[in-house]
Structures are given as C-alpha cells and as structure tokens.
C-alpha cells in the first residue's frame, strides 16, 4: 500500500532528524510559516497559547496538530553557569525571531523539574508547589521523568516543528531564514533517544494512524471525526481553567505555572470490542450522559460544555443504578473551587511512539497539589465502596483501558526567567 501524506508526516515527526525533515519536505514541498518577532513582544506567560491557536465554532481550543516533547539533561554537574544561561537565552531568542508564536508558526514553552532546582543550594520558595513526581494511584508503577528541562514544541506545520527542534539542538544553523548563532548543544541534550517524544491531535489523525498499531483493534474502530483514539472529543472550553486561573500570582515566578506531564498507554480492544457507544459514553462522561443521549457521535453535540457538572450531585446513586461511573464526572468533583471555577487546564495529545497507541497528558495548574487531588478523585476509590459493581478498574471510568507509563512535574517559569532560572 502506498503511504498517504498523513502517514509520511507522522513518520517524519516521529523519526525526527535530517531524514525525518527530508521526508516531510518531499511531501509538503516545504511550508512557508510566518516569521517571528522581537522576544520582548511576547507575553510573559509562556503557556498563554489560547489566543494563538485555532478555535472551533463553539470556541473550543484546537491545539497544534504536530507536537514534540524534548526531555533534556544538563551536560554539567551543579548549577548552570552565567555562560550557560546566556547561551540558552540566545537560542530561544533565535527561535522567537524565526517563527511566529502561533499554530501557523511554532508555539513552545520551557519548563524545569524539581531535580533541576536541586542543583542549587537555595530551595524553591513556598509560593511554588512543585514537588518531585510520585505514583498517584495504588495500581500504577510509573517511571518518573526527572530530567532537568522540558521543551514543548507545537505547530500545524510538521516541517516547521522539525526545523525548530533541529536548530535548538544544534544540528542545523538556520530555520525559517533566521540564523541560530546559539543552540542548546553543549548545555542540555537528550540523555536517551526515548527522551524525545512526539504526538499529534486533530480530527481524523488518530483514525488515519490506527492501522497496525498496538493497543487498537485490527478492524480500525476509531471514528474518522475523533481527535483522540478513544473516540470522543475533549477539551471543552467551559470545562477548562483559564490561563489566568492557573498562573502563579506571587514572585519570583509570578506568571509562571506548574505542569504535570503523564505518558499513558492505551489498550482499546475491550473498549471497542465489548462496549457499545452508549456504554462508552457512560464510562467516558457519565451514565446520565448515556441515559439522556447527550452525546452524539464523537461528542460535538455538546458544543463548548461537557455538561459533566450536571452529573455530580448524585454520582453514587448513578453508580449503584447503572453499575458503572464516568471518568469525567469522577475527576470533576475535585476540579472545581468553591466558586465553581475549573482548576486544571489540560492540553493532551495522542502519540504513536514505538507503534503503541498512547497519550501525552500535559496539565497546567497553579499548584501541583490541585492536579494530584483531581487524579485521586479519578481513581474513584470512594465509589468502589458505594457499590460492588464498580471495582478498582472495572466499570470505573476509563481506568480499565489506560496505563500510566511515566509522570513528571515541572515548573514553567515566566518568559523573563525561562533560561535556566535560579530558585530564588
């Protein structure tokens, strides 16, 4: 079978390097992304992507289609030097000038782990809640990502995101017509090729990639309209925190945020083979969603609001009546403050790294404890105590079908401190 354009772009981003870029350019002919601007013109919040991405007719964010995560380790021991800091700042300044900070150019952010800050004698201030990663359920045994630095690159243009990566890593001297007089090479690098991770998001992309993929049935059940392997849309605007809500509001990292990234493997044979659409709706959203037929197709009928807030008051009664509980309704119980504001801003995307159906799950929140509380609620332990029909993983949202491979906690500093920041 002749590879499709999507197949080639997927392989190109996943492969990376000169070979990946060459394959990408052979298909696209090379895009012409808009060039960037003075770094001083960009917002202090690195994570302020909402005004820089596409939105659907309901106002839901449409994240860039091609994404790369670089988990980098500093090449030296101890704190970085002033020269290291100057080099890193120059590399990101060049990236800013090379590409417009948008889905048509390249969106990006830089984050640092608790292990990075352990290089310093001083500790992070109490205003920053970003502890080392840990297991967040009794049935998971994840690896912990404790590399120093996480660079997240995203673009609708596959060749743009690949060229940006190569320029940052020092394997090419220019990108989009801008010379990179500095790169991260010599200061931070991949300790292992597994520290380069890729992904994608968008309607049609999972369906186009499901063939011969571990974790997805051979009959290709992923709907063409779905942006995710599990067959439903996500990221409803009304169920996402605002960027202002997740921003740290006290110095020295004011206008930064914390970022949790989990890599989650999906095993969807039973999801599609044993469950019909109504049952999948019940376990993804809530039994009430299924009973009242709120979700048509992949969920576009919901518009900008998943309606999960309407299902929280009687969650135990629903679990007892229907013998199952919904993923979204479990998590939402801990994802609202006293005024009803959503606490987490989720920007997850799919992956076929190692030819396995998986999910990269970045979540932004002001305090890491907020993410951990939502993940505890998602475990549904209290629901298993309410009815024997709901068990640790079975009939308990989507826990039967997802397996956490790794977790990492990160501090996303404000842009003015993005180059190897000090803890104070």
N, C-alpha and C positions, 0 to 999 in steps of 0.2 A: 504494500500500500504506500502511495506517495505521501510523504509528510505534509500536513497542512501548514499554513502560515502560523497558526497558533502553536502547533507542535514545535516548529523551529524556534519561535520566540521563547517558549517555555524552556526548551533545552538550552538556548543561548544564555538566558539569565541564570539558570541553574548551574551551567558549566562555568560561566564567567571567563575571565582572562581574554587573551587575544583571539583564541579560537571561538569563544562564545560571541565576542563582538563581531568577528568576521562573518559568522553565520547569520547573526542578526542583520548586519548591513546588507548581506546578499538578498535577504527577503524584503527589507524595508526600503533599501536604496539610501538609507540614512535620513533621519528626521531633521527638521530644522527648528529645534526648540528655541524659545526666546532667551536672549541673554539676560544676565543678572544686573545687579546694580551695586551701589556703594553699600557695604555692610551696615553702615550706620542707618540706612533707610529701613532695615528690617525690624520687626517687633522684638522687644526684649524677651518675650516668651517664645522659646524655641518650638514649643508644642502648639502654637497658635496657627493651626492648619485650617480651621473651619472656613475662613474667608478665602482660602487659597485652593480649595478643591471644588469639584463639580457637586451639584445637588440635584436630586430627582424632583419630580413635580410636587412632591409632598414636603420638600425641604430637608430630606434626609441626606447626610453626607455620603458622597460616593468617593471612597478612598482611591488613591492612585493604583493603577492596575498591576504594576510591577514593583516588588519590594525586595530589598536586600538588608540583612542584618549582619554587621561585622562585629564580632566579639573579640576585642583586641587586648593584648597584654603588653605592658610597657617592657621595653627591652632591658632597662636597667633596674637595679635594686634601689630601695629607698625612695625619697620624694623626687619628683621630676625637677630638673634644673630650670633656671631662667631661660637658657637657650632652648631647652625642650619646649617650654611654654611658648616662646616666640615662634618656633618652627610650626607648632600645631596651629597657632593663631593664623599664621600666614597661609597655611594650607586651606583652612576653612574660609579665609577671606577670598582666596582664589576661586573656591567653589561657589561662593556667593556671587562673584562677578561673572562666572562662566554661565550660570543657569538662573533664570528667573525662579524665584522661590514660589513655585506653584505646581499643580499637577501636570502642566504642559512642559515645565522645566524640570527641576528636581526639588522636592521637599526633603528636608533632612533634619535630624536632631542628634545631639551628642549627650551621652549620659555616663555616669560613673558609679561604680559599685562600692558598697561598704568596704570591701577588701582594698580598693584603691585608696580610700581615705585612711586606712590603717597604716599606710606608708608614712604618715605624718605623726609627730608627737602629739599635736593637738587633736582633739576629737571633734566630730560634728556638733554643732550647737543643738540645744534642746528643741529649737524650733524646727528641726528636721527629723522626721520619723521615718527612718530608712534602715532597718536592721538587716543583718545577713539573711538570706533566704532559708526557708525551712519547709518541711513537709506540712501540707495543710489539710490532710485527711488521714484517717487511720489506715487506709488501704492503698496509699501511694508510696513509692520509693524513688523519688526523682533524683537525678543528678542536679547539682547546684552550680549555676553559672556564676563564677566569682572572678571572671576576667576583670581587668581594670576598667575597660572602656567599651561602650556600646554605641556604634554609629548606625543609624537607621536612615536608609536612602529609599525614596519612593518617587515614582514617575509613571505617567501614562505611556512614556516613550521608553521602550526596552533599551535601545541603544544609548539613550541619554543616561540612564541609571548605571549602565555598564561602564561608559566612559568616565562618569563621575567617580565610580569606585576605583577604576584603574589609576586615575590621576591622584586620588587621595593616597592610594597605596604605593605610588611612585613608579608604576610600570608604564606610564605614558607621561609626556611632558606637557601636553595641552589637551584641553577639552572644550568643545564648542567655540573654538577660536581664541581661547584665553590660555596663556602660558602659565603653568603652575611652577613658580620658582621655588616652592616648598611643598613637601608632602609629609605624610605621617611616617614614612620609611626611616628606620633608624631610631625612632622614638617609640612607636607602637606597631605591632604586627600580629598576624594570626599565629597562635601557638600551634594550631592544628587546623587542617582544612575543614574539619567538622565545625569550626568556629565561624565559618561563612555559611549563612543560612538564607534561603530565598523563599519567596512566596508571591501570591497573586490574589486579586479579589475582583469580582465583577460578574454580572450575569453572563452565563454561557461559558465562562472559563473553567469551572470545575467539571461541567459536563464534557467539555472538549478534552479534558485531561484524564478522565476516569478509566479509559481503556488500559488493561494490563497493569493496574495499579493495586498494590497490596492494600487491603482494607475496604475496597469497594467491590461489590459483586460483579461477576463477569458479564451479566446481562445489561450493564450500563443503566442503572435506575435513576441517576442524578438528573433532575429536571433541567432542561435547557435554560429555563428562566432563572434558575437559582444562582446566587453569588457564592454559595457555600456547599460543601459536599453533603451536608445533612438535609439539603432540600428546601431550606427556608431562608428568607431574608432576615437581616438583623440590623442593629444599629439605628433603631427608630429614634427620631430626633427628640421626642417627648420623654424618652427613657434613657437619655444620655445626660451626664453632667455637663454644665457649661465650662468653657475653658477658664472663666474667672473663678468658678467654684473650686476647681482642682489646683489653682495656683497657690503656692506658698505665699503668705502675706506678711512675713516678718523677715528682716535682714538676718544674715547676709545673703540668703538665697531667695529673697523675695522675687516673685515672678518666675521661679522655677517650679518644679513639681516632682513627685515621685512616680516611678514607672516600674510596674511588675510585668515581666515577660515570661510566659509559660509556653513550652512546646508540648503539644498534645497530639498523641497518635489516635487515629480513629479506626474503629473496626465496625463496619456498617452492614455486614451480611445479615445479621438478625434485625437491624433497624429497618432494612428494606424487605428482607425475606419473611419476617414473622409479623411485622406490623403493617396495618393498612394506613391510609392517610389520616383517618380520624384518630387512630391510636398514636401516630407520630405527633400530631397536633397536641394531643393531651399530654404527652411527655415532654415536648419542647416548650409549650406555653402553659397550659393548664387543662384539666378535664372540662372546665366550664367553657373554654375556648372551643373545644371539640363539640360539646353538647349543644352550644348555641350557634355553631357553624360560623364563627367569626373569621376563620382563616380559609381563604380560597386559594388554591394553587400554592405558590411559594410564600404567600403572606402579603402580597401587595395590596390586598383588600383592607389591610389595617392602616394604610396611609402612613402617618407620622407617629402613631401611638400604638404600642403593642396591646394596650388595654389590660396589662397584667395587674395594674393597681386595683382593678375591679374584682380581683380574684383572691385577695389576701386575707380578708376577714374570716372566711370560713374554710381555710386551706385544709385543716384537719378533717372537717366534715366531708369535703370533696374527696380526700384521700380514702376515707372509710367507705364512701358511697361507690366510688369508681375503681378502687383498688390500685390507684396509681396517683402520682403527684407530678406537677410540671416543673421543669428546670427553671424557667423564667420566674415563676411565682415563688419558688423557694428562695432564689437569690435576692429577689426584690425586697423581701422582708427586712434585710439588713442594708439595703441600698437606698434608703430614704432617711433624711434627717427629720427633725421634729416639725419643720415647716413643709415637708413633702418634697424637698429638693433631692434630686438624684446625686449620689456621691461619686460614682465612677464614670470616667469617660473611656469607653472601650473602642479600640481600633484594631480588631483582629483580622487576620487574613489567612488564606489557605496555603498549603505547601505540598509539593510532591518530591521534596528532597529524599534521596535514597529510594525513589519509586514507591513511597509509602504515603497514603492519604493522611495528612496531618494538618495541624492548625497552630499558627503562631498567635499568641494571645497577649498583645500589649494592653495594659490597663493603666490609665493615669488617674491619680488621686492625690489630694493634698497630703494625706498621711497613709503610710503603708498599712497601719492597723485597720483602716477602713476597708481596704481590699481583703485583708485576712478575715474580717468579720463577714463579708459577703461570701467568701469561699466557704466559711464554716456553715453559714445558712444553706448554701448549695448542697452541702453534704446530707442535709435532711435527717440527721440523727434523731431529732425530736419527732419527726413524722414516723419513723420506724417504731417508735414507742407508742404511737397512737393507733396503729393498725398492723397486724402481722402480714397483710398483703404487700406492704412496702418494706423492702429489705435494704440492706446496706447499699446495694447497687441495683437490684432488680425492681422494676416499677418505680424507680426513684429518679425521676427526670431522665437525663441522658447519661447518667454515670455508668450504665452498663456498656456504653459504646465508646467511651473516651478514656485514655490512659495517659497520665502525665509523665513525660519523659524527662523534662528539666524545668527548673524555676530559677529566676534571677531577680534581684531587687536592685533598683538603680535610682540615682538622683539626677534629674535633668536640671542643670543649673540655668540661670538666666543667660541670655546671649553674651552679656558683657563679661561673664565668667566661664565661658564654655571651654577655654583652652587650659586643661589641666589645673582645675581650681584647687586652692587651699581650703581646708575645712573651716577656717575662720575668716 
